[in-house]
Amino acid sequence: QVQLVESGGGLVQAGGSLRLSCAASGRAFMLNYMGWYRQAPGKERGLVAIITGAGTTSYADSVKGRFTISRDNAKNTVYLQMNSLKPDDTAVYYCGAGPSRPISYWGQGTQVTVSS
C-alpha cells in the first residue's frame, strides 16, 4: 500500500505564492507518476501538473508559466510551487501517484484559497 500526505495549503492573496508538498510512504518505490490535481466547488477534479520518476513533466494550460512541479526521489516527495496565484486557482488540491496512469493512490487533499 501507499500513503500520501499533503501539506502547504492555505489562504493567500492574489499574486502571492504557495508551495505544496506531498510525502509518500509504504511501497513508494513503485510510484513512477506523482502529480497534483485540484477540485473546485461544483467542478470535477482535474490535472494540475504531473511528473515521472525520470523528471518528465506535464501541466494544465491554465497553470503553465506560473506553477512548477518537482520531486525528490530520495525523499519520495513531490512539490508544487505556485506563483502568481489567481482567485480561479482556489480549490482543494490532491496529491496523486501511481506506477502508471490513471492514478492509483490519492492524498486527503489540502485547501488552497486565493483572495482577490
Protein Blocks (a to p, Z undefined) as FASTA:
>chain_A
ZZdddehiacddehiacddddddehjlllmmbgcdddddehiacddfbdcdfkopacddf
klgokaccdddfklopacdddehiafklgccddddddfbdcdfbdcebiaddddZZ
